[in-house]
């Protein structure tokens, strides 16, 4: 709760600071607010300072180890994204304060999604997260692709919200409560309307699948990722993805776990379809952001395995580790892409041609990021997939075999970037200069990936 209050206060301060002429303070103030919230979260994890908040808001929030661990992950990732913002927002001076403020407000929604104990609070968290993003997706007002992205994101988001609300209403009708623990007790004791509950759960699955871009409800993601500003796409692919799956897991592990025999098969079908369709489609992409959009969809298919593994020891920790490693690699990849593509006005794979000859540090960083996303050992991404697949293997061995096959398929399109950087003739290489803030963010991201590679079990201590 302390982190949530710090972020909200910082967002208000940044919005008002954006009205002044001295806008050079906006990025430092944003970073300080995020780091203070991260420090408060670390103190909460190591102590018992949240008990007072838990007693005060027990009917809506519970700041347990699960909520605090995911809060730490998204705060860390957002701090790295804010570090990139000096480059990513350089052409948006007229709305700079608005952009920083909206990112912080969206982050407040993510924190609500980690700690809810009531479905009303889950809905509010999703809306607080989503509404600023509808604006941020179209923050380049003179860009037609950005306008299209914002409109598609808004329409699809509103549609998904309606389905989600309908599902929550049916669950309330079946159990007479929005409290997820009470719902679980009603299901266990048989004090519910089975037909209404099952339809409600299915609609909630559809609504949340829209939010996490799982197939066949993923069709908005490629266009929105491609049309949005690069920095906002990075935020969507990391923080928003993490928040969506953390909420998905919390709701189904605490509220709907007794009905797992009913909802597991629909999720199995969605997971299998998501990873297969996304990886297959990604093979034919030539634009980096569009490829990363389908990569993000494919990772949604893998992350659904954690939800399916509910009840298995280590499933929540596997979800935490996977989202952290995936987010770090994605931030590094997009940070490098921002510099390379925007300096040369080329968003295709050709933007990386000969990068190893011009900027070897960037080429090495991008290689590590791609290898981690592909799950190549011994990178942190490999351990993330290992923990996730191991957690779900006992229940769904054939699905894990399919996931391994899809991971092998993904190597092909991730290696397209590596081939462009190292095996393109020097005369085709672009000229690239690296801003200091991008260099530091990429180095910190690589350091964290290295630490997770050397000590993958260290993240487990957070939960």
C-alpha positions, 0 to 999 in steps of 0.5 A, a space after each residue: 500500500 505504501 508503494 501505491 501511495 508513493 506512485 499516486 503522489 508522484 503521478 500527481 506531482 509529475 502532472 503538475 510539473 508538466 505545466 511548467 517550463 522546466 520539463 527536464 525534472 520530469 524524468 528524474 522525479 518519475 524515477 525517484 518516485 518509482 525507486 522510492 516505491 521499490 524501496 518501500 516494497 523491499 522493506 515490506 517484503 523483509 518486514 511486517 509493515 503491511 499488516 496494518 494496511 491488510 487489517 484496514 483494507 481486508 475486504 478489498 486488498 491483501 498485501 501478501 508475499 505474492 502481491 509484494 513480489 510482483 509489485 517489486 518486479 513491475 517497479 523494477 521494469 518500469 524504472 528501466 523503462 523510465 530510464 529509456 524515456 529520455 530517448 523514447 519521449 524526446 519528440 513529445 515535449 508538448 505532452 511530456 508530463 502527461 505521458 509520465 503521469 499516465 504511465 505512473 497511473 497505469 502502474 497504480 492499476 497494476 499494483 491493485 491487480 496483484 493484491 485484490 481480494 474482491 473482484 470489484 477491486 480486480 475490475 478497478 485495477 484493470 481499468 486504472 491500468 488500461 485507460 491511461 494506455 488507450 491515451 498513451 497508445 495514441 500519444 503521437 497525435 500526428 501519426 496515423 498508425 498511432 491513432 489507429 492503434 489507440 482506437 483499436 486498443 480502446 474498442 477491443 479493451 472496452 469490448 473485453 471489459 464488457 465480457 469480463 463484467 458480465 462474467 463477474 456478474 454471473 459469478 456474483 449471481 451464482 455465489 452472492 459475493 464478489 469476495 474471492 475467498 467466499 466464492 471458493 468456499 461456496 464452490 467447495 461446499 456446493 452452495 452455488 448455481 453450477 450452470 451460472 457459475 460455469 458460464 461466468 468463469 468462461 466469460 471471465 476467461 475470455 475477458 482476461 484472455 483479451 487483456 493478456 493477448 491470448 489466442 483467439 483473442 489476440 488480434 488487437 495486439 500486433 497492430 497496437 504494438 506496431 502503431 504505438 510509440 516504442 516506449 509504450 509498446 515496451 510498457 505493454 509487452 512487460 508491465 501490462 503482461 505481468 499484471 494481467 497474468 498475476 491477476 489471472 493466477 490470483 483469481 483462479 488460484 484463490 477464487 476458482 481453484 475448487 472448479 479447476 476440473 471445469 475451467 482447466 480444459 478451456 485454458 489448455 485449448 487456449 494455451 495450445 492455440 496461443 503458442 502454436 498460432 503465434 510462433 507460426 505467424 512470427 516466422 513470416 514477420 519482417 518488422 521487428 515490433 510486429 515480430 515481438 508482438 507475436 513473440 509476446 502472444 507466444 509467451 502468453 501461451 507459455 504463461 498460461 501453463 502457470 495458471 494450469 499448474 495451480 495446486 502444484 508446488 512452485 507454480 506461483 514462483 515459476 510465474 514470477 521468475 518467468 515474467 521477470 526474465 521475459 520482461 528484462 530481455 524485452 526491455 533490453 531488446 526494445 531499448 536497442 531497437 529504439 536507438 537502431 530503428 529510429 536513427 535510421 528510420 527503418 523498423 525492419 530486421 534490416 535495421 540491425 544489419 552489421 550492428 556488430 561492426 558498428 556497436 559491438 556492445 549493442 549487438 552482444 546485448 541484443 544477442 543475449 536478449 534474443 537467446 533468453 527470449 528463445 530459452 536457450 541454455 544457460 540464459 535466464 530465459 531457459 531457467 524460466 521455461 524450465 521452472 514453468 514447464 516442470 510445474 505443469 508437466 505432471 498434469 499436462 505432459 503432452 502440452 509441455 511437449 507442444 510447448 517445447 516444440 514451439 520454443 524450438 520453432 521460435 529460435 528461427 525468428 529470434 535468430 534472424 536478428 542475430 544473423 542480421 547483426 553478425 552475418 551481414 556485409 559491412 557495406 550494408 551496416 547502418 551508422 548508430 550512436 548510443 545515448 548514455 541513458 540507453 547504454 546504462 539501461 541495457 547494461 543494468 538489464 544485462 547484469 540482472 539477466 546474468 544474476 538470474 542466470 547464475 542464481 535462478 533460485 534467488 527470486 524464489 526467496 521473494 515469495 
